[in-house]
Amino acid sequence: MPSDDSPSMGDTVPVSPIGTESSSAPTATRRRPLLAAVIVGVVLVLIAVLLVIADNVARSVVRDAIASELGTALPIERGSDVAVEIGGSSMLAQIAVGRLERIEVTADAVDFGKISGAADAVLTGVPLDRSQPADSVTIDFSVPEDQLVNLADNLSGIPLDTISIDGDEILLETDVRVFGIPIPISVGIAPGAADGQLTFDPNSLSVGQATVTADRMRRMLGPVAGAVLETRSFCIAEFLPEAFTLESADIRRNELVVRLAADTVILSDEALEQVGACPA
């Protein structure tokens, strides 16, 4: 006889859907790590962007500070454009170690006495503490052809008609009178450097269309030859910080290029104000 608790044939027994609870839990579990990974990725990207922005801001601030310092430390003309580029690794990393790896500076108008030109400087191992020395500083000072007229008195002892650049020489042209007769001559001058001075050494000589030797020129011109053939100089040391040396002078790209250099040089205001001296 059936028990009273047994369901009758007409009753419906509820049945839970197979797999409903077991399938939803793992899906939620899988979504949580994926969401966390996305959040971490976004945060890392934001940090990277902020670091790049901070690095660029730091580089810009340091670049402007260097340009301002150079404007007062070097004989740069007022209003001259000064461009500064900081090389090497991350700016923040360089600031952290207190030393800038490489600085490149370009100024389009720099004065050294009576000559003016553009300057390109490269500084390496520059400490943020200005009482400490930089590893090296190299400056290429480029004097354009039209500025050479300002050196006329240092190039020759006679009046000159024209001064130009021809190949790797400075070409001087003039007329010299011998017994009242004008003789056109041209002298090729080789620039050089010695003892803090630019030197100008006669290298090639021409009379009219003929090339002559120095001895023949002396015979032809007599006492005038000394003024034409003498090696002359222009002292640049008195316009430079004492720590800098005049390394070389030559002709490049139709300009007189003077190279200045210093190793383990302190770039403080006091050090830069101490200029060199010319030979007595």
Helices and strands as residue ranges (DSSP letters): H 20-73, E 82-86, H 91-97, E 99-112, E 115-127, E 133-144, G 145-151, H 152-155, E 162-166, E 169-178, E 181-194, E 197-207, E 210-212, H 214-221, H 224-229, E 232-235, G 237-239, E 245-252, E 255-266, H 269-273
